[in-house]
């Protein structure tokens, strides 16, 4: 019996995890060439891949745009808009992708971002923020804060159709969930946008890695403690001015106060090292008076929202995410 087989997952989930474990190299986060290859890969949006990732709805137009970050660097944004939606009628949702602040790309999130755009009737702005180790913390935070303020200005995509520049949503998975949580705190404190809601999908919110689930699931499928150590080593670095793991720009769970933040959905995976810190953040938000919903999904590992076809609960988790976005994106029930 393999390590994967020993986990309490449905057979189809175990088979996918086993295939993913075989395909990823042991030095994928140590050698620059391997990091580059990992960043560039994404599952094609065609059968049989979409049996696992979910299809990209035909009713969504995918395009691209960009904005200038605070240092003048042009940051690409992949946009998803329901076809036929009028002008600037739709609200916007900023999506920050996962990958430990080191890996990942916007193309790999076409299935979930297009699905959100189609089902929730929002314009999804998938931000290609800069990655470590070339760009250490807090560069990713700065890029995502700048993206949020740019979106709040009511910018436009290449088709000339913009989005409502008022209330915005923030969402992301894993490291992207970390960035969404951090951006919500920075915008609350410094202004520049009106945040209507946040959706944090198995977020990394405590860089001290001291929660019980980190030890319990140190050898978990998809994400291990060794992976987490490598990601944080790249993201924080070892320079004298490196951010402390307790800094709220890295660990939003350790912010001095959490009151006044936008309503939050927190989704966690039961077989995930990040499970307990996600649950702790949801509890801390609730204790601070923030409207918070937390759902822990059983028998699934980290990353499960990206492969709903290989789980029993992936579709339900996506439906919950869509309901949360749709219910909070519109004022007065406007559709």
N, C-alpha and C positions, 0 to 999 in steps of 0.2 A: 504493500500500500504506500502510495506517495504521500508527501505532506499535504498536497492539494486534496487528495481523497479523504484525508482525515478531518477536513472541515465540514461542518454541517451545512452543506449547500445542495441545492437541487442538482441533478446530474448534468443538465445542460450548462449550468453555471460552472461546475467543476471542469467540464470539458473545455469551455472557453478559457478559463483561467490557466489550465494546463498548456493550452496552445500558446497563450500569451507569454507564459513563463519560459517556454522553449525558444520563443522568437527574440526575446530581449537579451542583449549581451550583458555580461557581468560588469563591463567597463563603460556602460552607456553614459554614466555621469562623471567619468574620470578623464577620458581622452577627448580632446576638442573635436576630432573628426566624428567620434561616436555621438557626441552631444548634437552636432550639426545634423547627422543622419536621423537621429531620433526626433529632432525638431521638425524636420522636413516631412516626416511620414504622416499620412492620414488615411483612414479607410475610404476606399472609393465609394461614391454614392450610387452603387448599383448592386443588383442581386449577384451573389449571395450575401454580400457584406451588409446590405440593408435589412436582411432578416435578423441581424444582430443589433445594428445601430439604430434601426428605424429609418424609414424613407425620408427624403427631402420633399415636402409637399410641392406639387406643381403650381399651386396658387400663390407662391411666394417668389418675388423678384430679388435676386441676390446681386449686389453691386459693391462698389467700394468708394471710399472717400478718404480724406485725411484732414488733420488739423496740426497746427504748430504748437508744440509743447513749450513750456516756459523757457527752455534753453534754445528755442528756435528749431529744434529737431522736428521733422515731419513724421507724425505717427499715423500709420494706416488704420483704417476702421472698415471692417466688412459689414455691410448693411443688409438687412432682411426686411422686406416690406410686402404686406399682402397686396397682390395685384388688384388694380382698380380702386385702391383706397384714395380718397380725394385729398389733394394738396397736403396742408399741414394739419389735418384733422386728427391724426393718430398720435397718441403719447409714445414716448420713447423709453426703452429699457436698455441700459448699458450692461453688457455681459463681459466678464473678465474670465478668461479661460484658465483651466488648471494646468498642472505640470510642474509643481514645486518651485515656481518662479524661475525655472531653468529650461524646462521642456515645453512641448505643446505648441499649437499654432491655431489660427482662427479657422482655417479650412476644415480642420478636424471636428469643429463644432457646428458644421452646417446642419446636420440632422436635428439637433436639439434647438438651435437658434431659429431655424426656419420653422420648426414645429411650433415653437413659442409664438413667433410672429403670426402664423396662420391661425392658431387656436385662440390666442389671447387678443388678437387684433391690435398688435403694437408694432412699432418699428424697433427692431433689435439692432443695437450698435455693438458689434463684437470688436473689442479694442486690442490691437496688436502692440501691447506695451512691451517695453524693452526688458530683456531677460538677463539673468546672472549666468555665469560669473563675469561676463563683460560689463554688466551694469548691476552693481551691488545695491542693496537696500539703502535708502528708500526710493531708488529711481522708479521702480514699478509703481509705487504709491503715487509719486509725483505725476507720472504719465496718466494714471487712472483718475486722479483728482482733476488734472487739466482736461481730460476727456469729458468728465462730468460737467465742468463749467462751460466747455465748448458746446456740449449738447444742450445745456440750459439756455444758450443764446439763440436757439431755434435755427441752427445751421441747416444746410441742405445737402442732399446727396447728388450724384452726377446727373440724375434724371431731372433735377430741378424741383423735386418734391421734397419738402422738409418734414418736420414733425413738430408737434406742440412743444414750445420751449418752456412750458411751465413745469409741473410736477414730473419728476423722473423716477424710474425704478433702478435699483442696483442689484445685480445678481452675479453669481459665479460659483464655481465648484472647486473644492480643495484649496489650492493657493489662490484661485480666483475668488473663492468665498472669503478668504482672508482679506483680499484687497477690497472686496465690496464692503466688508465690515469696517475696515480701516477708513475707507473713503467716506462712509456714512458718518464716522466720528469727526473726521477732519472738516467736512462740509458743515456739520453742526456747529463746530467751534469757530470756523473761519469764514463761512458763508460762500456765496458764489453760485448756489443752485438750491432748488427746492426739491427735497427728496421725499417722495410719497411712500415708499416702501423699500424693503430689502428682502432678498431671497438668498439664503446661504446654504449651499449644498455641500454636505460633509466638509465644513470649513476647517482650515487649520488656524486656530485662534490662540494657541499657547505654545510659543517657541521653546519654553522650558521642557516640554515633552515629559511632564511629571505626572500626567493622569494615569490611572490604573490601566486603561485600555491599551496604552502604548506598550506597557510591559506584557499584558495578557495576549496581545495580538502582534508581538514583535516579529513573528514570522508569518504574518497574514498573507493571503493572496493579494496580488496587485501592488500593495504598498506595505513595506516592511520598515522596521525601526532603522535598519541600515540605509534604506532609501531616504528616510526622513533626515538622518544625520548628514547624508551627502547633499541633499537639497539645501539644508540650512547652512552648511559650510560654504556652499557656492553663493548663497544669497547674502549672508552676513559678512563673509570674509574674515580675515584676521588682522586687518589694519588697526592702527591705534584709534581711529575714529569710527570703527565699526559699531553699528547699533547693538545695544544690549538686548538679549532675548526677552527681557521684561519690558522693553520699550513698547508702548501701545502702537507705534507704527509697524511693529512686527507682531506683537501679541495683543490684539484688541481686547482679549479677556482681562488684561491687567490694566486697562484704562482706569483712571482715578474715579470717574463717574460715567454712568451709562444712561442717565436720564435724558429725555428729550430727543432720543433717536427715533427714526421712522419705524413703523410696524415691521416686524421681522418674522419670516418663515425660516426655520432651521430644520434641515433634513439630514439625518445621520444614518449610517449603515452599521448594523450590529456586529459585523466581523471586520471592523476597521479600527486601526490604532487611534484614529481621530475621534472615535465615537464619544468618549467621555468629555473631551474638551468642548465639542459641539453642544452636548447636553448641558454642560456647565455654563456655557455662554448664553444659551436660551434661558436657563434659570436665572442668571444674573440680569439679563435684560428684563425679564418678568418682574424680578424683585425691584428693579429701578423704575417700574411703572410703564415699561414699553409693551405695547400690544404684541404678544409673541405666540407663535404656534410652533411646537416642536414635534416632529414625527420621527421615530426610530424604526427603520425597516429591517425585518428579521431575515436571517439566512442569506445575506448579501454582503460582498466585500466593498471596499472603497472603489469608487468609480462606476458603480452599477447603473447610474442614470445614463451613461454613455453606451450601455449595451442592454437595453430593456428586453430585447428579444431572447436573451440568454438567462433571464430571471423570471420569477413569478410575480414580483412586485414592482418591476421597473415601470410598467405602464401606469400603475396606480400612483407611483411617485411623480411621474410626469404630469398626470392629471391634477394632482394636488398642487404642483408648481404652477400650472396654467390657471387653475382657479384662483390661486393667491394673486398672481399677476393681474388677471382680468378684473378681479374684485377690487383691487387697489389702484389700478391704472386710470380708472375713469371717475370723474366727479358726477354725482347725481345720476348714476346709472347710464350715462351716455355711451352708446355703442356705435 
